[in-house]
Amino acid sequence: MTLARSLLLALAAWAAGAQAAPDPFKSTYQPAASTPTLIRNATVLDGTGRRLDSADVLMRDGKIAAVGAGLAADGATVVDAQGRWVTPGLIDVHSHLGVYASPGVNAHQDGNEATDPVTAGVWAEHGVWPQDPGFYTALAGGVTTLQVLPGSANLIGGRGVTLRNVPAVSYQGMKFPGAPQGLKMACGENPKRVYGERMQAPSTRMGNVAGYRAEWIAAQKYIQDWDDYARKVAGQAGGGAPVAADDEPQPPVRDLKLETLAAALKGEILVHMHCYRADEMMTMLDMAEEFGYRISAFHHGVEAYKIAGELAKRGVCGALWSDWWGFKAEAWDGIQENIALVDRPADGCAIVHSDSAEGIQRLNQDAAKAMTRGQRAGLDIPPERAIRWITANPARALGILELTGTLEPGKLADVVIWNGNPFSVYAQADQVFIDGARVYDRNDPARQPVSDFELGQQAGRQGGAQP
C-alpha cells in the first residue's frame, strides 16, 4: 500500500467520526492514595435494593472487594460501625456548583450563556470554578459524584460534565473518567420568557418546539455531510481513478454547536431535559422518537407522576424535587407523592436531585420526605428502595452505573458511613470515601476540605481569627 493511500484511509477513518471529535479537555483525575479498609457491623443499604444488618464492607485498591457478614480483615484498617449505617456515595444528577459559585457575585454567574436560544457548543466544565465552597459542603452531606449542568435559559444550553467531588486545582482534576457528557435542554417557560422578553424567538411554546426541530434537522444534515465526505475519501483510498486537485473531497466546516447535537443523536452525549408539565414531556418524547435520540432524564418534572408508566416504558428517569412546587405556573400542579409514584412501576427510575447549592447538602433528607409521603399514600417504600433515588438511579441516568452507585464487588469504593439511619432528620455523614480513600471525616479536621474562600469562616469556627 502506498503512503498516499495509507494517509487517505486514515483520513477516511477520522472523517467517519469527526462530528463528535475526541475530548480535547481530558480528565486528569487521579484517585487519592488509599489503604484497605473494613467497615464492620453496620446496617448496609447496598443500592441494589438489599438491606444487610450487622454486615461488613471491605474496600481494597479503590474498589468494593466484598459485602457481607463476618468478613476477614486481612490486614485492613477496621472501622467499627456498630449502630451506624453504610450506603453508596450520593450522586446529584442536577447541580450548578462551580458555575453558580459562592460567593454569589456577578463574576461567578457562569451557568447561562443567554446569547442565543441554542448554545449547544458551550460546555459547563469551562465555567466550573473548583474552589467553590459548595463542593465541600456537599461532600459533608455524603455527595461523592455530581453532574454540573448549564442553566435553563436556552432551548439547548450546552454540555454538562460529571465530576468527582474532590479538591482539585482544575476541573479536569475532578472530571469523572469515562463518564459521558450530558446535553442540557429546557422546555416551557424559561426559554420563551428569556427570549420573548427580548423580542427574539422563541416567545411561545410553539416556537420552542419549532426551534428544537430545526436544530435536530441541521444536526442530521451535519452527520450526513461528514458521512458523504468519509465515503468520498474512502473511495479514493480504495484505488479509484485519480482526480484533479480541484476535485479533491473537501471536509465540511466544523461547527461546535452541530458537533454536540450530532453526538447526542448518536447517543454519545446523554440528553437531560428540564421540563415541568406532563403534556410537554410527552411532546419531548415524541420529538426524541422523530429524530432517533433518547432522553436520559426529565429534570424537575413536577407533573411526572401523571405519566409515570410512560416514562418507565421508555426507560426515562424522572429527576425530581421532593416538595418544590407552585413558584411559577408550570410548577403549580406538583404533588409531594411525585417521586414515589414515578418510582412505583416495575421499571420506574425516580431520582432525587437538588438544583440547589443548599439542597445538595441534604439529598438524604429530601429522599426521606419523598419516602414518607409515598408511605402515607399507601406505598411500600423501605429504606433499601429509597436509597436508590440518590445512588443507583442517578448513576444510571449519568451512564456510570457500571462504575458506581451501588456497593457491589468491583465497583468504585464510593461509600458513606452515617451516624444512624440516613433517612432521619438527625442523620449526618460521619465518613466519606471516594475510590476507597477517606476524603471526609466529621471528627477529623484534617479530613474536612476547605476552600480558600472560606478559610476565615473556618478559623472563626475553630476559635481563631474573628471577623
N, C-alpha and C positions, 0 to 999 in steps of 0.2 A: 504494500500500500504506500502511495506517495505521501510525502509530508503535507502537501496541499490538501489531499483528500482526508488525511487524518484531522487536519485542522477544521475542515468543513464538517466532519462528523461530530467533533467536539462542539462546534458552534450550534449544530442542529440539536444536540442534547441539551445544551444550555437554553436555547430558544424555547424548547418544549416546556420548560418550567419557568420561563422568565417573568410571567405575570406575577409570580409570588417569589421574588428574589430572596436568597438566604438572608437571615437576620444579620444586619451589619452591626448590631449592638448586642453582642453575645453576652450571656451570663458569665460572670466571673465568680459566682458564689462558690465558696468552699466551706463545707461543714466544719464547725469548731471541733477541736480535739475532744474526744470522749473516752470514758472508761466503761467497762462492762458494769451494768447496774441492775440489781434485782430489787424490784418493789414487791414487798411481801405483805400478805394478809389484808388485801384491800377488797372493797366491793368494786368489781371491774365491769364497766359498760364498754364493750369492745367495738361498738359502732356497726356491727353486723346484725344486731337485734338480740344479742345474748347479754344476760347479766350473770356474772360469776361471783359468788360470795366467797370470802376468805380465799381469794385467789392471788396469784403472783404474776408479775410481768417482768420478763428478762429482756434487757436491751444489750446488744453486743454489736460492735463495729457499725454503729449508727443505725441499726435495723432492729426491728422486733424479732427476737430469737425464739421466744416461746411465751405462751399464756396458759396458765393452768394452776392447779393446786400442788403445793409441796415441791416446787422446782428447786433443783440443786443450785447453790450459789456459784460453785466452780470458780472461786476467786473474785467474783464480782462484788462491788460495793453494795451493801444491803441497806435498803431504806425501809424502816418499819412503818407500814401504812395502816396499822390496826386502827379501825374506826374511821378511816378515810376512804374516799372514792377515787377511782382512776378512770380517765376517759382518753380517747384520742385528742390531739390538739384541735382547738376550734378553728374553723375556717369561715371567713366572711367573704361571701361572693360579691358583695357590693359595697365598696369603700371608696372614699375620696381622700384618704390620708395621703399626705405628701403633695397633692395637687391643690387641696384647700387646707393648707397647713396652719398650725398655730405658732406664733401669734397671728390672729386673723386680720392681717393688713392687706392693702391692695397689692403689695408686692408678692403676696402668696396666693393670689387668685389665679390659678393656672388650670382650672378644670374645664372651662368652656371656651373654645375658640369660636366665639359667636360672630364670625365674619361672613359666614355663608351657611345656608341651610344644610349643606353637605360638606363636611370636612373630614372625610374618611382617611385622608392622607396623614392626619396628625396622630401621634402616639402619646398616650397618657404618660408613659415612662419618661418622656423627655421633659415633663413638668414636675416629676416627683422630687421632693426635697428630702433626702434621707434623714435629716436632723429634726424632722417634725416630731415634737414630743408625743404626739398621739400614737406613734408606733409603740412606744414603751408603756404607755398606759393600757393599750390594747394587749400587750404581752402579759401585763399583770392580770388581765382578765382571761388569760388562757388561750389567746389567739396566736397561732403559730404560722398561719398562711392566710393571705388576703389578696383579693383582686382589686386593683385600683383602676377605676374607670374614668373616662371623661364625663363631664356633666351632661345634662339633658336639654340644653338649649336647642340642639340641632336635630334634624331628622336622622342624620348619621354623624355621630360626634367624633369617631375615630377609634383607634385600637386601645384596648385595656391591657394591663400587664398583671401577672400573678407573681407575688413577692413572698419570700421567706421573711418572717418577722424578726430580723436580726439586725444589730447595729452594723452600719457599713458607711464608707466614705461616698460611694456612688450607688445609684440604683442598680447598676449591673451587679454589684456585690450582694444584692438582695434578690435578684431575679431567679425565679424557680426554674432550675434546669429542666428542660424537656416539656414544660407546660405550654400548651398552645395559647396564642393570644386570643383575646376576645374582641368583638366588634360591638361598640355601644350604639344602639339605635333608640329613638324615642318617638312615641306616637302621642296623639292627643293634644292637650292644652299647651304644653311648654313650647314646642317649636312654632305652633301657629300664633302664640302670644308674642314670642320674641321677635319674629319676623313680620307678623301682621302689624305690630305697633310701628315698625319702620317702613311700612308700606312696601314691603318686599314679599315675594312668595316664599313659603305658603302662608296664607292667612285664614285658611279653613281646614277642616279635616279632609275635605275633598282634595285640597292642594297638597296635604301631607302625603296621601296615598299616591297621587299622580307623581309627586316628587320622587318617592322611593322607586316606583316602577320605571321611571325614566332612567334612573341611575343603574338599576339592575340590567336594563336593556343595553346601556352603554358598556357595562362590565361584560355582558355576554359577547358583544362585538369585540371588545378588547381581547378576550380569550381567543376568539376566532381569528383575529388578525395575527396573533402570535402563533397560533397553530398553523395557519397558512404559511407564515414565514418559515416555521420549522420544517414543513413539508418541502418547501422550495429548496431550502438549504440541503436537506437530506437527499433530495433528488439529484442535486449537483454532485454531492459527495458520493452518490451511488454510481457515478460513471456516465452520466448523461452527456449529451453533446456540449462542447464548450460554448460559453455565452460571452457576448461582448461585455466589457466593463460597465457600460451604461445599463445593461440588463441584469446586473448582479442583484439578488434579492436585498431589499432594504428593510431593516427591522422597524417595527412600529416605534413611535416615540414613547418612551417610558413615562407613565403617568402614575404618581403616587396614590392618588385617590382611587383610580381604577384598579391598581395593583392590589389594594386592600380588598376592594369589593370582589375582584376575581378570586382571591384566596378564600373569601367567605363562601362564594358559590361552589368552590371545590371542596369545602369542608375543612380547610386548613386553619381557618380562623373561626372561632365559635361565636355565634350571634347571641347577644344578650339584649333583650328588648324591654325598655322602660315603657310600661303600658298598664293602665288602671282598669279600664272598663272591659266587661266580658265581650261586648259586641266588637270592640276594636281588636281585642286579642284574636277573635275569630277571623277578622279581616286579615290580620297579620299572618295567621296560619294559612289562609287561602293564598296570600301573596307568596309565602315561602314555597307552597306547593307549585304555584305557577312558575317560579324561577328555579326550583330544584335545590333549594338550600334548606337547612334545618335550624329552627330556633332552639338554642340550648336551654334558655330560661326566660320567662317573663318576670321582670322585676317590679316590685311594688304591688301590682295586680290585686287591688283591694276587692275586685269582683271575681277573682279566680275561682271561688267556691261555686259559682254558677256554671262553670264549665270544667269542673274537676275531672269528670270522666273523659272528656275530650282531650285534656292535657295528658292524662295517663295513657290513653290510647296512642297518642302521637309521641310519647316519650319526652315531653317537655316539662321541665321543672317550674315550680312557682316559687320565686324568691320573694318573701313576703315579710311584712311587719306583723307584730303580734296585735297591735291596737292603734296604729296611726290611721286616722280617717277624718273626713269632713273638713279638711283645710282648704279644699277647692272643690268645684262642682263634680269633677270626675272621681273624687275620692269620697263622695257622700254616701255611697251605698256599701260601705265596708262593714264587716261584722267581725267580732273577736274570735269566732269559730273558724275563720277563713283557713288558717294553716292546718287545723285538724281535719277539715273537710277535704282539702287538696291532698292530704296525706292518706285519706280513707280508702280510695281504690287500691286494688292489689298492686298495681304498678305506679301508684302515686309517688310523686317526688316533691315533697314540701321542704322548703329551706327557710330558716330564719336569717334575715340579713339586717344590716344596720343602716346604711346610707347616712351615718352619723358618727362624728368623732367621739361622741359620748356613748352612744348606743353600742358601739363595738366593744366597749369595756364590759358590757353586761349581756352578751348574747345568750348566756345560760339562763338569765332571769327572764329575758323575753321569751325564750323557749318554754320556760316554766309557766308563764302567763298563758301562752297558747295551749299548752298541755292541760292546764286547769280548765280553761273554757271548753275544750273538747270533752273533757271528762264530765263536766256539768251538763253537756249536751247528750250524754249517754254513751260516748265513745270510749273504748278501752285503749288507753294510751299509757302504758307503763314507761318508766324512765328509759329502759333499754330500747324502746322505739323512738321516743322523742329525741334522744341524743343524736340520732341520725340527721336531724334537721340542721345541726350545726357542725357536723363532721362528715359523714359519708355522702350525704346528698349534695352539699356544696362541692365536694371533691368530684362527684360525678358531673355536675354542671360545668366544672372548670376543666374537665378532661384529664384529671390527675388521680382518679380513684385507684388505678393500679399501683400508685406510688404511696398514697397517704389517705387519711380519712377513717381508717379502721386499725384496730390493734391485731393484725394478722402477721404471722411469721413471714419475713422477707420484705415487709413494708418499712418505710422510713419510721424511725422511732420518734414520732411526734406525740408527746404524752403529757397529760396534765394530772397532777395529784391535787385533789380538792380536800379541804378540811372537813368535808361532810358531803351530804347529798348535793350535787351541783345544781339541782332544781330548787334548792332552799334559798330564801331571801338572804340568809346569813352566809351563803357559800362564798368562799374565797379560794383562789388558786394558791396553793402553798408552794408548789414547784412546777416548773415548766421545762420540758426537754424538747429540743429540736435536733433531729438527726442524732439522738442519743446524748447530746450534750446538755447539761443543766444550765440553761440560759437565764432562768429566773428562779429566785428563792425568796419568799416573803420574809424569812428570818435571817437572811444573809445580805447585808448592804452591798457586798462585792458582786452579788448576782442580781442587781437591780439596775439595769442600764438607765443612764440619764443623758438627755440631750444637753449640748452646750447651752441651749436656750431655756433650760430650767435648773441650771446649777445653783442660782441664787435661791430658788424655792427649796431645793434640796438642802442647802446649807441652813436655811431657816428652820426646816423641819427637824434637823439634827441639832439645833441649839447653837448654830454657828452665826454667820453674818445675819444681821437683821435689816429689814428694809428701812 
